Amino acid sequence: MRYRIEFGDDAFAELRALPKELRRNIGFRIDQLQDDLAGDVKKLKGGDNEYRLRVGGHRILFALEKDLVFVYAVRDRKEAYE
């Protein structure tokens, strides 16, 4: 199944603040995420339809609905779950 990707305003701003090479890597991993949630994806505890994608030392937090992946945060792993 192919998913659509949408970014929240906060996630887009957090992504733009990262170094170019890291943004490129995260973008590549998010593209892979569109195809059957490929990558290091885990469901978050205590959240309905909330998941995380691990990309090195960063976490991409997203909500999953039918055919939509809504990215709401792109954070360093130390700050991701606060």
Secondary structure, 3 states (H helix, E strand, C coil): CECEEEECHHHHHHHHCCCHHHHHHHHHHHHHHCECCCCCEEECCCCCCEEEEEECCEEEEEEEECCEEEEEEEEECCCCCC
